[in-house]
Amino acid sequence: MKSSALDFFHPLIRLINEDEPEELAYPHHGSLAREIRLAVEQKLKNGELKAIVATNSLELGIDIGDLDRVVMIQSPFSVAHAIQRIGRSGHAVGQKSHGLLFPLHGKDFVHAAVLARAVREKDIEEAHPVDSPLDVLAQVILAMTVAEQWPVDALFDVIRTSYPYRN
């Protein structure tokens, strides 16, 4: 999905900014240099942007300030993702979150219709946490032991306090 999303970036930004005295929309995605992403995030947070065209790069817990609406080009793959994205808007007191779905083809249109209904009805997929994911465990152990030395028993005890590794 990322490559298809990136295919829309520059043409969409050009259309939005066309014939405007100043740029209204800026891009935001993981392929941009960190400095550019941070500058765009700051402009958005300061209310200096009317629009931002982004991949899921803004889903990463970044404080982006107040948004009026989230527009999704191509349907997210789950109700939870749609709600999470739409929930980035309407943060001011008394406001509601608003989102728009723009499907790209027939199958996506059907998916968007089902998704919109599920979002309105708050019919979210049941989450199934992964039990004892070994790839994550390897990363955690590596990060912990690079930062400082750990006795094996102490490392084991700390890891066991995390829900996925409780057993």
N, C-alpha and C positions, 0 to 999 in steps of 0.2 A: 504494500500500500504506500510506503514511503516514496518510492520512485514515482508512482502515479500522482501522488500529492505534489511532489516537487515539479512535475510536468505542468501543473496549473499555476505555480507560484508567479513567475515573471509575467506571463500574459494577464493574469488576474490583477496583479499589482499595477501593470501598465494601464489596464482598463479603468481601474479605480482612480488612478492619478491623472488620467488623460484630461487635458484642458483645465486642470485645477491650478490656481495660482501657487499653491504649495502642496507638497506631498501629503496625502491623507493616509496612505497605507504603507506599511513597512513589512518586510519579511521576517520570519523567526523560525529557524529550524536548526537541527543539530549540525548541519554541514557548514553553517556560518561560523566565522571566527568568534571566539568567546567574547571579545571586546565589542563586536557588533551586536551580538545577542544581548549583552548587558546594557548597551546604550539604548537598544530598542525597548527592553524591559523598563528602563528608567523613564523613557519618554512616555510609555504607556501608563506607568504608575503615576506620573506627573500630570496626566490628562492632556498631553501634547499631541496624541495621535487620535485620529478618528477611527482607524481600523488597523488591524494587524492580521497578516496572512501567515498562518502557522501550521506546522504538523503537530503531533502530540507533544512537542518539546515544551509547551507551556503547561503540561499536566504534571510537571515534576515538582509540585509544591512551591512554585515560584510565586511570590506575592506580586500580583499584577495590578492591584488597585481595583477601582470600580469599572465594571463593564456593563453596558446596557443590554447587550445581546451577544450570543455566540452563534455563529453561522457555520454549519458543518457541511462541507462539500464532500459528498460520498458518506454513506451511513457508517457510523461506528459499528464494530462487530458485536457489541453487546449493549443491553439496556443499561447496565451499570456504568459502562464507559460514556454513554450518551448523557446520563444523569450527572456524572462527574464533570463532564465538559460544560453542560448547560449550567450547572451549579456554580461555575466561575463568574456568572453574571448576577446582577441584581443584589449586590451586597449592601447597598445603602438602606438606611432605616425605612421600612414601609414598602420596599421594592420586592418584586418577585423575580425569579430567574426566568429568562426567556431564551429560547433557542429556535433555530430554523434548520431544517434538513434539506439539502439540495442533492437529490439522487443523480447519478451520472448515466444510468441506463435502466432498461426495463426491470431487470431482476433487482437492482438497487432500489428502484421505486417501490416495489413490493416490500422489500426489507425495510425501507424507510417508513412505510405506512404502518407496518406491524410494530416497528420500533417506537414510532410516535404514540401509538395507542398504549403500548406497554409503559412508556414514560409517564403519560398522563395518569394511568391507573397505578403507577408505582409497582408494577409487576416485575421485580428484579430477579434475575437468575440467582439460584442458590449457590453460595460460595462453597467450594470444597478445598480447604487448605491442604497443601501437599505435606505429607508426613515425612519427616527426616530427609529433606532434599540434600543429597550428598554434595552436589556442586556448590550449593550455598554454604554448606558446612565447611568445605575446603577453603572457600574464600574468607569465611569468618575466622577460621583457625589461622590462615596465612596473615590476615590483617592484624589479628591480636598478637601473634608471635613476632611479627616484624616490629610492632610498636614497642614491645617489651618482652622480657623473658617470663614464662609461665611454668610453674610446676604442673606436670601432666594432670594430677588429681584436681588441682584448682581450676585448670582450664576445663576439664570435664564437668566439674560442678557448675561453673558459670554457664556453659553451653546447655546443660540440662534445665536451667531456669527458663529457657526459651521454649515456648509452646511446641513448635515442630519437633523438638528434640527431648521432650519430656519423658519419653519411654526409652 
